[in-house]
């Protein structure tokens, strides 16, 4: 049984449970992303230690994110709720909307 806020590791990445559920073999973050949110607890979102970006992650305004797809660092420039915004796209997909590219 997983509760909201529990942390699980899957394929070398860390996730927070966002919906309580009983574990099942087919309910993995890759198959049922609505149950899990990718998190990065090793970095602090600063320019020197940007968060590792992932689809389905909650992004916070004025925090930095490293996009492994293109190898660039982005600054989040928008937060729709004031408590972060969950996005199902990578930063490079949302330049000018949620992110600015650092050069």
C-alpha positions as CSV (number, residue, x, y, z in Angstrom):
1,X,0.0,0.0,0.0
2,X,1.4,3.4,-1.0
3,X,0.3,6.7,0.5
4,X,0.4,10.2,-0.9
5,X,3.9,11.5,-0.3
6,X,5.7,8.2,-0.2
7,X,8.8,8.0,-2.3
8,X,9.6,5.1,-4.6
9,X,12.6,4.5,-6.9
10,X,12.0,3.1,-10.4
11,X,14.6,2.5,-13.0
12,X,17.1,4.7,-11.1
13,X,14.8,7.7,-10.7
14,X,13.0,8.9,-7.7
15,X,9.2,9.5,-7.6
16,X,6.7,10.9,-5.1
17,X,3.3,9.1,-4.9
18,X,0.5,11.6,-5.7
19,X,-2.4,9.2,-5.5
20,X,-2.7,6.5,-2.8
21,X,-2.9,3.0,-4.2
22,X,-2.1,-0.6,-3.7
23,X,1.1,-1.6,-5.6
24,X,0.5,-3.7,-8.7
25,X,3.1,-5.0,-11.2
26,X,1.7,-3.0,-14.0
27,X,1.3,0.3,-12.0
28,X,4.8,1.7,-12.6
29,X,5.7,5.4,-13.1
30,X,6.3,4.6,-16.8
31,X,2.9,3.0,-17.3
32,X,0.7,5.0,-14.9
33,X,2.3,8.4,-14.5
34,X,-0.8,9.8,-13.0
35,X,0.1,8.0,-9.7
36,X,3.6,9.3,-9.5
37,X,5.6,12.6,-9.8
38,X,9.3,12.6,-10.7
39,X,11.3,14.4,-8.0
40,X,15.0,15.5,-7.6
41,X,16.2,15.6,-4.0
42,X,19.9,15.8,-4.9
43,X,19.7,19.3,-6.3
44,X,18.3,22.6,-5.1
45,X,17.2,24.3,-8.3
46,X,20.0,26.9,-8.2
47,X,22.0,27.8,-11.2
48,X,24.9,25.8,-9.8
49,X,22.7,22.8,-9.0
50,X,19.7,22.8,-11.3
51,X,16.9,20.2,-10.9
52,X,17.0,17.4,-13.4
53,X,13.9,18.1,-15.6
54,X,11.3,15.3,-16.3
55,X,7.9,15.1,-17.8
56,X,5.2,15.2,-15.2
57,X,7.4,17.1,-12.8
58,X,6.2,20.1,-10.8
59,X,8.2,23.2,-11.9
60,X,8.7,26.3,-9.8
61,X,9.2,29.9,-10.9
62,X,12.8,31.2,-10.5
63,X,14.3,27.7,-10.3
64,X,16.7,26.3,-12.8
65,X,16.3,23.0,-14.6
66,X,18.7,20.8,-16.6
67,X,17.0,19.3,-19.6
68,X,18.9,16.0,-20.4
69,X,17.3,15.8,-23.8
70,X,19.2,18.8,-25.2
71,X,21.8,19.3,-22.5
72,X,20.7,22.9,-21.7
73,X,19.8,24.7,-18.5
74,X,16.5,26.6,-18.3
75,X,15.0,29.1,-15.9
76,X,11.3,28.6,-15.1
77,X,9.6,32.0,-15.6
78,X,6.1,31.1,-14.7
79,X,4.1,29.4,-12.0
80,X,0.3,29.2,-12.5
81,X,-0.6,28.4,-8.9
82,X,2.1,29.8,-6.7
83,X,2.8,26.3,-5.6
84,X,4.4,25.0,-8.7
85,X,3.0,23.9,-12.0
86,X,3.0,20.3,-13.2
87,X,4.0,20.1,-16.8
88,X,4.0,17.1,-19.1
89,X,6.6,18.6,-21.5
90,X,10.3,19.2,-21.2
91,X,11.7,22.7,-20.7
92,X,13.0,22.9,-24.3
93,X,9.4,22.4,-25.5
94,X,8.1,25.4,-23.6
95,X,10.6,28.2,-24.1
96,X,8.9,31.5,-24.1
97,X,5.9,30.1,-22.3
98,X,7.2,28.6,-19.0
99,X,11.0,28.7,-19.5
100,X,13.9,30.8,-20.8
101,X,17.0,29.2,-22.2
102,X,20.3,30.1,-20.5
103,X,23.2,30.5,-22.8
